[in-house]
């Protein structure tokens, strides 16, 4: 039956999607656990929200800046090896954060009982997530042939990203206030991570060496991209807690340095590609026929700016304006989980039936409406009148992840599929980081201005904060409008994403691998001469 997933296929989907869901689950769980965690580990400024954000910021930093590097390494050594190693690394480091508070009694000086140690452990977990995320995308493209089965697999993978974060928010609140405390988050992560790695070891097929990228690793490009994206992510993440915000000298310096390094990286990669050397990120990828890389990446960047930042501000709204605890906050995110699951089930079913552009644009409509409701929200009315609809509608962006990932990854051969997945995920990380940084700066500025004109109020009072949160809502509305506009204008005519097309199979990126194309043409000519009937459309290699 077309599109039917066999038992092994189901296990492959569970192993890959399970791990990538855990990657994002950690960010959501830490968001609600930070106040309790900060007090328990004696963070120096546990009462300051910006300082408590550093565990999340450093996770995004290590995760985001290494995605391109590990994406290309996965194309070189094979997606299976990269995925299992990255996932095992991620699962192993889950064991250490909850040990850090007891290190003086159990493991001596190896794990110092302070916030710096905890942050280092979280950063190391981010490296594992950066290794398994792009390789997981490559594994799906390699394992599933184009068509319904691949679309279903990507639908599940896409659901794991946003739903993982939301589940982290919900379950994190329950775990933090349970007897397991915040350490229970890492118990759960370690156990599930180990289970998925073990499952993947048995069900993920070994890579075929002739399908890998054979030119080697571009170490210069790896260094430039890692440093450039790392400095950019750091400047964006630290701008909220810097003494003078965006005007702080170290923020200006790191931001300018990151832009300069990334420009050098771009021209360096162009030079290497022209010389037919190994390339970390070939600039020609951005003009690959059928991929629509530029509009897809730009659309995703602004969609995740609006999507994840609205979830972040919703958490602050519940805790700092309505003064709710972690558990009560988590309960209010449950409709978002249910809506996200329904959205991905419906989206996965429609991927084989509806062209990609209207499917993604229809999802982004929720991204446009949700910030408007948030900006106009009445804090005195029932949750079900306004907040509930924010939770329901914001997950419309869930549709974009599987459709967008499948759109760009299917356009490339197996020598660049993990890299394409890494580029896509870099866009989501940078969109989230820049979105939170700029939107937080706007919200803080508006709150401070309001408190200045109302002397009895401080800038951290619920009333002043709410004024800033409304400004944040309108900012996110603007980001959502940009995203949906790019989708409307830049993705016209992409057709049904993931469906086998003759043009796609002939347009696969070879990245200066012309001899291989000539060999394939010779083989096809020999086949034509030797048999009377052949398939009219050659299958895309998987």
C-alpha positions as CSV (number, residue, x, y, z in Angstrom):
1,X,0.0,0.0,0.0
2,X,1.5,3.4,-1.0
3,X,2.7,5.4,1.9
4,X,2.2,2.6,4.4
5,X,4.9,2.5,7.1
6,X,6.3,-0.9,8.0
7,X,7.3,-1.9,11.5
8,X,10.9,-1.0,11.0
9,X,9.9,2.3,9.5
10,X,7.8,3.1,12.6
11,X,10.8,2.4,14.8
12,X,13.1,4.6,12.7
13,X,10.6,7.4,13.0
14,X,10.3,6.9,16.8
15,X,14.1,6.8,17.3
16,X,14.9,9.9,15.2
17,X,11.9,12.0,16.2
18,X,12.2,11.0,19.8
19,X,15.7,12.3,20.1
20,X,15.1,15.5,18.3
21,X,12.0,16.1,20.5
22,X,14.2,15.7,23.6
23,X,16.5,18.3,22.2
24,X,13.8,21.0,22.3
25,X,12.0,19.5,25.3
26,X,15.0,20.6,27.4
27,X,14.6,24.3,26.4
28,X,10.9,24.3,27.3
29,X,11.5,22.5,30.6
30,X,14.3,24.9,31.7
31,X,12.1,27.9,30.9
32,X,9.7,27.1,33.8
33,X,12.3,25.4,36.0
34,X,14.8,28.4,36.0
35,X,13.6,30.2,39.2
36,X,13.6,27.0,41.3
37,X,16.8,25.8,39.7
38,X,18.6,29.1,40.3
39,X,17.8,29.1,44.0
40,X,18.7,25.4,44.4
41,X,22.1,25.9,42.7
42,X,22.8,29.3,44.4
43,X,22.8,31.3,41.2
44,X,24.4,34.7,42.1
45,X,21.3,36.6,40.9
46,X,18.6,34.1,41.1
47,X,15.9,36.8,41.3
48,X,17.0,38.4,38.0
49,X,15.2,36.8,35.1
50,X,17.9,37.9,32.5
51,X,20.7,36.2,34.5
52,X,18.6,33.0,34.9
53,X,18.2,32.9,31.1
54,X,21.8,31.9,30.7
55,X,21.3,28.1,30.8
56,X,18.9,28.5,27.9
57,X,21.1,31.0,26.1
58,X,24.2,28.9,26.4
59,X,22.3,25.8,25.1
60,X,21.1,27.8,22.1
61,X,24.6,29.1,21.7
62,X,26.4,25.7,21.5
63,X,23.5,24.2,19.6
64,X,23.1,26.9,17.0
65,X,26.8,27.6,16.2
66,X,27.7,23.9,15.6
67,X,24.7,23.0,13.3
68,X,26.5,23.7,10.1
69,X,29.7,22.0,11.2
70,X,28.0,18.8,12.3
71,X,25.6,18.9,9.4
72,X,28.6,18.6,7.0
73,X,30.4,16.1,9.2
74,X,27.2,13.9,9.0
75,X,27.4,14.1,5.2
76,X,31.0,12.9,5.4
77,X,31.0,10.1,8.0
78,X,27.4,9.1,7.4
79,X,24.1,10.1,9.0
80,X,23.7,7.0,11.2
81,X,27.1,7.4,12.9
82,X,26.6,11.1,13.4
83,X,23.1,10.7,14.7
84,X,24.0,7.9,17.2
85,X,27.1,9.6,18.5
86,X,25.4,12.9,18.9
87,X,22.4,11.3,20.6
88,X,24.6,9.2,23.0
89,X,26.6,12.4,23.9
90,X,23.4,14.3,24.6
91,X,22.0,11.5,26.7
92,X,25.2,11.0,28.7
93,X,25.5,14.6,29.7
94,X,22.0,14.6,31.1
95,X,23.4,12.7,34.1
96,X,25.7,15.4,35.3
97,X,23.6,18.5,35.9
98,X,21.6,16.9,38.7
99,X,24.8,15.5,40.2
100,X,26.4,19.0,40.4
101,X,24.6,20.0,43.5
102,X,25.9,16.9,45.3
103,X,29.4,16.8,43.9
104,X,31.1,17.8,47.1
105,X,29.8,14.6,48.7
106,X,30.0,12.1,45.8
107,X,32.4,13.0,42.9
108,X,34.8,15.4,44.7
109,X,36.1,18.4,42.7
110,X,35.2,16.9,39.3
111,X,31.8,18.6,39.4
112,X,31.9,21.9,41.2
113,X,28.6,22.8,43.0
114,X,27.9,26.1,41.3
115,X,26.1,27.7,38.5
116,X,29.1,27.8,36.2
117,X,29.4,24.0,36.3
118,X,25.7,23.6,35.5
119,X,26.0,26.0,32.5
120,X,29.0,24.1,31.1
121,X,27.0,20.8,31.3
122,X,24.1,22.4,29.5
123,X,26.4,23.7,26.8
124,X,27.9,20.2,26.3
125,X,24.3,18.9,25.8
126,X,23.8,21.5,23.1
127,X,26.7,20.0,21.1
128,X,24.9,16.6,21.1
129,X,21.7,18.2,19.9
130,X,23.6,20.0,17.1
131,X,25.0,16.7,16.0
132,X,21.8,14.6,15.9
133,X,19.4,17.2,14.5
134,X,20.7,17.7,10.9
135,X,21.8,14.1,10.6
136,X,18.2,13.0,11.6
137,X,16.8,15.0,8.7
138,X,19.3,13.3,6.3
139,X,18.4,9.9,7.7
140,X,14.8,10.4,6.9
141,X,15.5,11.5,3.3
142,X,17.8,8.5,2.8
143,X,15.5,5.9,4.4
144,X,12.1,6.9,3.0
145,X,11.5,7.2,-0.8
146,X,9.8,10.3,-2.1
147,X,6.1,10.2,-1.5
148,X,3.5,9.6,1.2
149,X,5.8,7.6,3.5
150,X,8.5,10.3,3.5
151,X,5.9,13.0,4.1
152,X,4.4,11.1,7.1
153,X,7.9,10.7,8.6
154,X,8.6,14.4,8.2
155,X,5.2,15.3,9.6
156,X,6.2,13.4,12.8
157,X,9.6,15.0,12.9
158,X,8.2,18.4,12.4
159,X,5.7,17.8,15.2
160,X,8.5,16.9,17.6
161,X,10.2,20.3,17.4
162,X,7.4,22.7,18.6
163,X,5.6,20.1,20.6
164,X,8.8,19.2,22.3
165,X,9.2,22.7,23.6
166,X,5.6,23.0,24.6
167,X,5.7,19.6,26.4
168,X,8.8,20.8,28.2
169,X,6.9,23.8,29.5
170,X,4.0,21.7,30.6
171,X,5.8,18.6,32.1
172,X,8.6,20.8,33.4
173,X,6.2,22.6,35.6
174,X,4.7,19.4,37.0
175,X,8.2,17.9,37.6
176,X,9.6,20.9,39.3
177,X,6.8,21.0,41.9
178,X,6.9,17.2,42.3
179,X,9.1,15.3,44.8
180,X,11.6,14.7,41.9
181,X,12.2,18.5,41.8
182,X,14.0,20.0,38.8
183,X,16.5,17.2,38.7
184,X,13.6,14.9,37.5
185,X,13.8,16.7,34.1
186,X,17.3,15.3,33.6
187,X,16.3,11.8,34.9
188,X,13.6,11.7,32.2
189,X,15.9,13.1,29.5
190,X,18.7,10.6,30.3
191,X,16.4,7.6,30.4
192,X,14.5,8.4,27.2
193,X,17.6,9.5,25.4
194,X,19.4,6.2,26.2
195,X,16.3,4.3,25.0
196,X,16.1,6.1,21.7
197,X,19.9,5.6,21.1
198,X,19.5,1.9,21.7
199,X,16.5,1.7,19.4
200,X,18.3,3.6,16.7
201,X,21.3,1.3,16.9
202,X,19.2,-1.6,15.8
203,X,16.8,-0.1,13.3
204,X,18.7,2.6,11.4
205,X,20.4,1.1,8.4
206,X,24.1,1.5,7.8
207,X,25.2,4.2,5.4
208,X,26.4,3.4,2.0
209,X,29.8,4.9,1.6
210,X,29.5,5.8,-2.1
211,X,26.6,8.2,-1.3
212,X,28.7,10.3,1.1
213,X,30.4,13.7,0.6
214,X,34.0,12.6,-0.3
215,X,35.9,15.9,-0.6
216,X,36.6,16.1,3.1
217,X,35.9,18.8,5.7
218,X,36.4,22.5,5.1
219,X,38.2,23.3,8.4
220,X,38.5,27.0,7.5
221,X,34.8,27.4,6.8
222,X,34.0,25.4,9.9
223,X,36.0,27.7,12.1
224,X,34.6,30.9,10.5
225,X,31.0,29.7,10.6
226,X,31.2,28.5,14.2
227,X,32.9,31.6,15.5
228,X,30.6,33.9,13.4
229,X,27.3,32.2,14.4
230,X,28.5,31.8,18.0
231,X,29.3,35.5,18.4
232,X,26.1,36.5,16.7
233,X,24.0,34.2,19.0
234,X,25.9,35.4,22.1
235,X,25.4,39.1,21.3
236,X,21.7,38.5,20.7
237,X,21.3,36.4,23.9
238,X,23.3,38.7,26.2
239,X,21.7,42.0,24.9
240,X,18.8,41.5,27.3
241,X,20.9,41.3,30.4
242,X,23.7,43.7,29.4
243,X,24.0,46.8,31.6
244,X,23.1,49.2,28.7
245,X,21.3,46.7,26.4
246,X,22.2,47.0,22.7
247,X,24.4,50.0,23.5
248,X,26.7,48.0,25.7
249,X,30.3,48.1,24.3
250,X,30.7,44.3,24.3
251,X,27.4,43.8,22.5
252,X,28.3,46.2,19.8
253,X,31.7,44.7,19.4
254,X,30.6,41.1,19.3
255,X,27.7,41.9,16.9
256,X,29.9,43.8,14.5
257,X,32.6,41.1,14.7
258,X,30.1,38.3,14.0
259,X,28.7,40.1,10.9
260,X,32.3,40.7,9.6
261,X,33.3,37.1,10.2
262,X,30.1,35.7,8.5
263,X,30.8,38.0,5.4
264,X,34.3,36.6,5.3
265,X,32.9,33.1,5.6
266,X,30.6,33.7,2.6
267,X,33.3,34.9,0.3
268,X,35.7,32.2,1.5
269,X,33.1,29.5,0.6
270,X,32.6,31.1,-2.8
271,X,36.3,31.0,-3.5
272,X,36.6,27.3,-2.4
273,X,33.6,26.3,-4.4
274,X,35.1,27.9,-7.5
275,X,38.4,26.1,-6.9
276,X,36.5,22.8,-6.5
277,X,37.7,22.3,-3.0
278,X,35.8,20.9,-0.1
279,X,33.1,23.4,1.0
280,X,31.2,23.6,4.3
281,X,28.2,25.5,2.9
282,X,28.3,25.8,-1.0
283,X,26.8,29.2,-1.9
284,X,25.3,27.5,-5.0
285,X,22.9,25.8,-2.6
286,X,21.0,29.0,-2.3
287,X,20.2,29.0,-6.0
288,X,19.5,25.3,-6.4
289,X,16.5,24.7,-8.7
290,X,13.5,23.4,-6.9
291,X,14.8,24.1,-3.4
292,X,13.6,27.7,-3.0
293,X,16.2,28.0,-0.2
294,X,16.2,31.8,0.2
295,X,12.5,32.3,0.6
296,X,12.0,29.2,2.7
297,X,14.8,30.1,5.1
298,X,13.7,33.8,5.3
299,X,10.1,32.7,6.0
300,X,11.2,30.2,8.7
301,X,13.4,32.9,10.3
302,X,10.6,35.3,10.8
303,X,8.0,32.6,11.6
304,X,10.2,31.3,14.5
305,X,10.8,34.9,15.6
306,X,7.1,35.3,16.1
307,X,6.3,31.7,17.2
308,X,8.9,31.0,19.9
309,X,9.1,34.5,21.1
310,X,5.3,34.6,21.7
311,X,5.6,31.4,23.7
312,X,8.4,33.0,25.7
313,X,6.3,36.1,26.5
314,X,3.2,34.0,27.3
315,X,5.3,32.3,30.0
316,X,6.4,35.7,31.4
317,X,2.8,37.0,31.2
318,X,1.5,34.1,33.3
319,X,4.3,34.3,35.8
320,X,5.1,38.0,36.1
321,X,1.7,39.6,35.4
322,X,-0.8,37.1,36.6
323,X,1.7,35.9,39.2
324,X,1.1,32.2,38.6
325,X,3.5,29.5,39.7
326,X,5.2,26.9,37.4
327,X,2.5,24.3,37.8
328,X,-0.4,26.8,37.1
329,X,1.6,28.2,34.1
330,X,2.2,24.7,32.7
331,X,-1.5,23.8,32.9
332,X,-2.3,26.8,30.7
333,X,-0.1,25.5,28.0
334,X,-2.0,22.2,27.7
335,X,-4.4,23.4,25.0
336,X,-1.3,24.4,23.0
337,X,0.0,20.8,23.1
338,X,-3.4,19.4,22.0
339,X,-3.6,22.0,19.2
340,X,-0.1,21.3,18.1
341,X,-0.7,17.6,17.8
342,X,-3.9,18.2,15.9
343,X,-2.2,20.7,13.6
344,X,0.6,18.2,12.8
345,X,-1.8,15.3,12.2
346,X,-3.9,17.3,9.8
347,X,-0.8,18.9,8.2
348,X,0.8,15.5,7.7
349,X,-2.4,14.2,6.0
350,X,-2.6,17.2,3.8
351,X,1.1,17.2,2.7
352,X,0.4,14.6,0.0
353,X,-2.8,16.4,-1.2
354,X,-2.3,20.1,-1.0
355,X,0.5,22.2,-2.6
356,X,3.1,23.4,-0.1
357,X,2.6,27.1,-0.3
358,X,-1.1,27.3,0.7
359,X,-0.4,24.7,3.4
360,X,2.3,26.7,5.0
361,X,0.6,30.1,4.5
362,X,-2.6,28.8,6.1
363,X,-0.6,27.7,9.2
364,X,1.1,31.1,9.3
365,X,-2.3,32.8,9.6
366,X,-2.4,31.6,13.1
367,X,1.0,33.2,13.7
368,X,-0.5,36.5,12.6
369,X,-3.7,36.4,14.7
370,X,-2.2,35.1,17.9
371,X,0.1,38.1,18.6
372,X,-2.9,40.5,17.9
373,X,-4.9,38.7,20.6
374,X,-1.9,38.8,23.0
375,X,-1.4,42.5,22.4
376,X,-5.0,43.3,23.1
377,X,-5.5,40.8,26.0
378,X,-7.5,41.8,29.0
379,X,-5.9,40.5,32.1
380,X,-9.2,40.6,34.1
381,X,-11.2,38.2,31.8
382,X,-11.2,34.5,32.0
383,X,-8.4,32.5,30.5
384,X,-10.8,30.9,28.0
385,X,-11.8,34.3,26.6
386,X,-8.4,35.4,25.1
387,X,-5.4,33.5,26.4
388,X,-6.8,30.2,25.3
389,X,-7.0,31.4,21.7
390,X,-3.4,32.6,21.8
391,X,-2.4,29.1,22.9
392,X,-4.5,27.5,20.1
393,X,-3.6,29.7,17.2
394,X,0.2,30.2,17.7
395,X,1.0,26.6,16.8
396,X,-0.1,27.2,13.2
397,X,3.6,27.6,12.5
398,X,4.0,23.9,13.3
399,X,3.0,23.1,9.7
400,X,6.0,25.1,8.4
401,X,8.7,22.9,9.9
402,X,7.9,19.5,8.2
403,X,6.9,21.1,4.9
404,X,9.8,23.5,4.8
405,X,12.4,20.9,5.9
406,X,11.1,18.4,3.3
407,X,11.1,21.1,0.6
408,X,14.8,22.0,0.9
409,X,16.2,18.6,1.9
410,X,14.5,16.7,-0.9
411,X,16.1,19.0,-3.5
412,X,19.6,17.8,-2.6
413,X,21.4,14.5,-3.0
414,X,22.6,12.6,-0.1
415,X,25.9,14.4,-0.1
416,X,24.3,17.5,1.2
417,X,21.0,16.5,2.9
418,X,22.3,16.8,6.5
419,X,23.9,20.1,5.7
420,X,20.5,21.4,4.3
421,X,18.8,20.3,7.5
422,X,21.5,22.1,9.5
423,X,20.9,25.3,7.6
424,X,17.2,25.1,8.2
425,X,17.7,24.6,11.9
426,X,20.2,27.5,12.1
427,X,17.4,29.7,10.7
428,X,15.0,28.6,13.5
429,X,17.7,29.2,16.2
430,X,18.7,32.6,14.9
431,X,15.1,33.6,14.4
432,X,14.3,32.7,18.0
433,X,17.4,34.4,19.4
434,X,17.0,37.6,17.4
435,X,13.3,37.6,18.1
436,X,13.6,37.3,21.8
437,X,16.5,39.8,21.9
438,X,14.8,42.6,19.9
439,X,11.3,42.0,21.2
440,X,12.6,41.9,24.8
441,X,14.5,45.2,24.2
442,X,11.3,46.8,22.9
443,X,9.2,45.5,25.7
444,X,11.7,46.6,28.4
445,X,12.1,50.1,26.9
446,X,8.3,50.6,26.8
447,X,7.9,49.3,30.4
448,X,10.6,51.6,31.6
449,X,9.1,54.6,29.8
450,X,5.7,53.9,31.2
451,X,7.1,53.6,34.8
452,X,9.0,56.9,34.3
453,X,5.7,58.7,33.6
454,X,4.0,56.8,36.5
455,X,6.4,57.3,39.4
456,X,4.7,55.0,41.9
457,X,5.3,52.1,39.6
458,X,8.6,50.3,39.0
459,X,9.5,48.9,35.6
460,X,9.1,45.4,36.9
461,X,5.6,45.9,38.3
462,X,2.8,43.8,36.7
463,X,1.1,46.9,35.3
464,X,4.3,48.3,33.7
465,X,5.4,44.9,32.4
466,X,2.0,44.4,30.7
467,X,2.4,47.6,28.8
468,X,5.7,46.3,27.5
469,X,4.2,42.9,26.7
470,X,1.6,44.5,24.6
471,X,4.3,46.2,22.6
472,X,6.0,42.8,22.2
473,X,2.8,41.5,20.8
474,X,2.6,44.1,18.1
475,X,6.3,43.5,17.3
476,X,5.6,39.8,16.9
477,X,2.6,40.6,14.7
478,X,5.0,42.5,12.4
479,X,7.4,39.5,12.2
480,X,4.5,37.2,11.4
481,X,3.4,39.6,8.6
482,X,6.9,39.5,7.1
483,X,6.9,35.7,7.2
484,X,3.5,35.2,5.6
485,X,4.3,37.8,2.9
486,X,7.5,35.9,2.0
487,X,5.5,32.7,1.8
488,X,2.9,34.3,-0.5
489,X,5.4,35.9,-2.9
490,X,8.4,33.6,-2.7
491,X,6.9,30.1,-2.7
492,X,4.4,30.3,-5.6
493,X,4.2,27.2,-7.7
494,X,6.2,24.8,-5.5
495,X,3.5,22.2,-5.9
496,X,3.0,19.3,-3.5
497,X,6.2,19.0,-1.4
498,X,8.0,15.7,-1.4
499,X,6.3,14.2,-4.5
500,X,8.5,12.6,-7.1
501,X,9.0,14.8,-10.1
502,X,11.3,14.4,-13.1
503,X,12.6,17.9,-12.8
504,X,13.6,17.4,-9.2
505,X,15.5,14.2,-9.9
506,X,17.5,15.9,-12.7
507,X,18.2,19.0,-10.7
508,X,19.7,17.3,-7.6
509,X,22.8,19.2,-6.4
510,X,26.0,17.4,-7.2
511,X,28.3,20.1,-5.9
512,X,30.9,19.8,-8.7
513,X,30.4,16.1,-9.0
514,X,30.0,16.0,-12.8
515,X,31.8,12.7,-13.3
516,X,29.2,10.9,-11.2
517,X,26.4,12.4,-13.3
518,X,28.2,11.2,-16.5
519,X,28.5,7.7,-15.0
520,X,24.8,7.6,-14.2
521,X,23.9,8.7,-17.8
522,X,26.0,5.9,-19.2
523,X,24.4,3.4,-16.9
524,X,20.9,4.6,-18.0
525,X,21.9,4.3,-21.7
526,X,23.1,0.7,-21.1
527,X,19.8,-0.1,-19.4
528,X,17.9,1.3,-22.3
529,X,19.9,-0.8,-24.7
530,X,19.4,-4.0,-22.7
531,X,15.8,-3.9,-21.7
532,X,12.6,-3.1,-23.5
533,X,10.6,-1.4,-20.7
534,X,12.0,0.9,-18.0
535,X,10.5,3.2,-15.4
536,X,9.7,6.6,-16.9
537,X,10.8,8.5,-13.8
538,X,14.1,7.4,-12.0
539,X,13.7,7.3,-8.2
540,X,15.5,9.9,-6.2
541,X,18.3,8.1,-4.4
542,X,17.4,7.3,-0.8
